[in-house]
Amino acid sequence: MKTITMFETSWCPHCKQAHKFMDELMNENPRYKNLKIQIIDEELEPEVANSYDYYYVPTYYLDSEKVHEGVPNKKAIELLFNNALS
């Protein structure tokens, strides 16, 4: 199983929407509840955030590969979750 790393900020409305989608997907598919998801608030952990190449939040990495940056949708997060399981 691959690790998902999500970068966010506390004030980002798109990050809040992403969390809503993630929660919905986990409720719809119990397999997703076992995913390894690391959530990094770039304001609280700037040294970690600065070591990655992205501009917009939320940004998702699957292991070390950036797979989504910016405004999310539920389908994109579902695809990310499925790829993390494979």
C-alpha positions as CSV (number, residue, x, y, z in Angstrom):
1,M,0.0,0.0,0.0
2,K,1.3,3.4,-0.9
3,T,1.3,6.5,1.4
4,I,-0.8,9.5,0.5
5,T,0.6,12.9,1.6
6,M,-1.8,15.8,1.6
7,F,-0.6,19.4,2.0
8,E,-3.2,21.9,3.3
9,T,-3.7,25.1,5.3
10,S,-6.3,25.7,8.0
11,W,-7.9,28.6,6.1
12,C,-8.2,26.9,2.7
13,P,-11.8,26.3,1.7
14,H,-10.8,23.8,-1.0
15,C,-8.9,21.8,1.7
16,K,-12.1,21.7,3.8
17,Q,-14.0,20.4,0.7
18,A,-11.3,17.8,0.1
19,H,-11.7,16.5,3.7
20,K,-15.4,16.3,3.2
21,F,-14.9,14.2,0.0
22,M,-12.3,12.0,1.8
23,D,-14.7,11.3,4.7
24,E,-17.6,10.5,2.3
25,L,-15.4,8.1,0.4
26,M,-14.2,6.4,3.5
27,N,-17.8,5.9,4.6
28,E,-18.8,4.6,1.2
29,N,-15.9,2.1,1.0
30,P,-14.5,0.7,4.3
31,R,-11.2,-0.4,2.5
32,Y,-10.3,3.3,2.3
33,K,-10.2,3.6,6.1
34,N,-7.0,1.5,6.1
35,L,-5.1,3.9,3.8
36,K,-1.9,5.5,5.1
37,I,-2.7,9.3,4.9
38,Q,-0.2,11.9,6.1
39,I,-1.7,15.4,6.4
40,I,0.7,18.3,6.6
41,D,-0.4,21.8,7.4
42,E,2.2,23.9,5.6
43,E,2.0,26.7,8.1
44,L,2.7,24.4,11.0
45,E,5.3,22.3,9.2
46,P,7.0,24.7,6.8
47,E,10.3,22.8,6.8
48,V,8.5,19.7,5.5
49,A,6.3,21.6,3.0
50,N,9.3,23.5,1.6
51,S,10.9,20.2,0.7
52,Y,8.1,19.4,-1.8
53,D,7.4,21.1,-5.2
54,Y,3.9,22.5,-5.2
55,Y,2.2,25.9,-5.2
56,Y,-1.5,25.4,-4.5
57,V,-3.3,23.5,-1.6
58,P,-4.6,21.0,-1.3
59,T,-1.9,19.0,-3.0
60,Y,-1.6,15.2,-2.9
61,Y,1.4,13.0,-3.3
62,L,1.3,9.3,-3.7
63,D,4.6,8.2,-2.2
64,S,6.9,10.7,-3.8
65,E,4.9,11.5,-6.9
66,K,2.6,14.6,-7.1
67,V,-0.8,13.4,-8.3
68,H,-3.1,16.4,-7.7
69,E,-2.7,20.1,-7.0
70,G,-5.4,22.6,-6.4
71,V,-9.2,22.4,-6.4
72,P,-10.2,18.8,-5.8
73,N,-13.2,16.8,-6.8
74,K,-14.5,13.6,-5.4
75,K,-13.6,11.6,-8.5
76,A,-10.0,12.7,-8.3
77,I,-9.7,11.7,-4.7
78,E,-11.4,8.4,-5.3
79,L,-8.9,7.7,-8.1
80,L,-6.1,8.6,-5.7
81,F,-7.5,6.3,-3.0
82,N,-7.7,3.4,-5.5
83,N,-4.2,4.0,-6.7
84,A,-2.9,4.0,-3.1
85,L,-4.5,0.6,-2.6
86,S,-2.8,-1.0,-5.6
